Amino acid sequence: MKRIFDEHIIRKTTYLDGGWKFTVDSEKVGENKGFYNGLESYETIIVPSVWNNKLSLFNYQGVCWYQRDFFFEGTARLVFEGVMTECKVWLDGEYLGYHYGGFCQFEFIVPDLKAGLHKLVLRVDNSFDECSIPQKEVDWFRFGGITRSVSVERLQGVAVTYGKIDYFLNEDRTEADIIFTAELYGADSKKETTLSITLDGETVFSKKVALRKNSKETVVTDKITVKNVRLWDTSSPYLYTVVFSTDTDDLIDKVGMRTFEVKDCALWLNGKKLELRGVNRHEEIPSLGMSVPTVCMQNDLELIEDLGCNAIRGSHYPNSRIFLDMLDERGILFYSEIPIWGGGFNTEALSNKTVLERGLNMLKEMVKYYYNHPSIIFWGMHNEIITESEEARNMSALYYSFLKQNANNRLVTYATCRYNVDTCFEYCDVICINAYNGWYSNKIDDWYSFPDKFNSRRIELGFGDKPVIMSEFGGGAVYGNKTFKNVRWTEEYQANLIKTCLQIFHDCPYMAGSFIWQFANIRSDIHINRFRSFNNKGILSEYREPKEAYFTVKEKYHQFKNEENEE
Ligand code: ADA
């Protein structure tokens, strides 16, 4: 999907969205039959979309093939923003490569394509095995397909294929030392050009570069000092425009500068104490799956702002970049994680070499592509895994150390539901707890003793300086199910449960915020025995109809917001 701003003015980009040839390969014979040379019998499918939109493929888990022909001449950069879950790619019958993981971008550069029609073929597989992320058991629907846009870019001369911005603000946040990193690719035979970098139109760096054809080079600038910094904040989210360019190519990005840290067992954004008022949101609309149109994302954001939220947890995977662009623009904070999702991962899976590598690779991709987004305040490693195990400790140690080295003014965390036995707290900057008192277990009133009980444990373990965020809590309600009695599955019960939690968390001195589970109902996996096959804990129905909890949350979050403004 095109980002919210133009990423290129010079570079020609063509979106391959629209009709693609498509065929199902339930027997997995396509590769032997040479489908990569072109599909002989096919129907048409729209890209981006999930194939589950087709009635015959509603619950399909397996392999499908896609083909799109396009006219092109020159060096192509093929960009895939999201293919669920693994795929192999061929161009004109030549194998380009493989990608695992449904939620991150990947690309291939193909030099010197002759003028004419080219045939792009993908084998897409959404089935799972013991090495999959997520594993078999997962509480969302295992959609399949090319779920985000595909584009082809024409690279010329020296092209800028990636740009990264690291900034270090001084103590009073008025000056920033910035380091820019540009990855370059030589698309044509060697010729000298100038790489320049501008920040809000002012040239801050320029250097002569010359690359051999098909070679790569990374340019890292010295620290460049910028004075009178305009900060990115929730109330005034200022974004600088950064342009990396050569004579023949360009890459445009936005960056916001801010600090985000833990101090005195609280969160601080730009030196101001911050309480997170959040919701968990899946990037899903049941009738469209995980291929959500931008306008629907925007509608969700309107509702999230109406609720008085200042934060979203992108449970449980990297969201579309255009969604992050919108968060950057609106000053909404984001918790971005990878789909290592709880229950499914037994200790064997947690120590499986392929799983560990795939997870690390997903983190690398998330960090790479989302690095410059100021809205992201947390990198999330995993959700509800068996954190009392040695295997989880090893995984957490590996992932934490990678993320800490690539934090860029962010904190690292994971969500635990095993907070009473968890042995991984040293691998997070903030403790995130998922708990469902009043729903799966215990009573709503048990929440009152929760803060004291957990406090003893975290102090005993020596983590008294780490703030706690309630990253999930809530309960199910069927939209329209109202009664005189406060019983489970009614809108009243859900509203009451969430209201009680919000006030308790708000009053607890070591808690720094909450993410309600969840913004809207979602389709759940067929293997999980859920009512209607939906996770019904949304404070909105799947069609964004408000349940009573919506209004209760709105009242509470606005109350907290007003208190914050009065301080
Ligand atoms: C877990 C999980 C969520 C959802 C939730 C629930 O906390 O992280 O994805 O499944 O439980 O609704 O039970």
Boltz pocket constraint, residues with backbone or C-beta under 6 A from the ligand:
constraints:
  - pocket:
      binder: B
      contacts: [[A, 139], [A, 315], [A, 316], [A, 342], [A, 383], [A, 384], [A, 417], [A, 434], [A, 472], [A, 517], [A, 535], [A, 537]]
      max_distance: 6.0
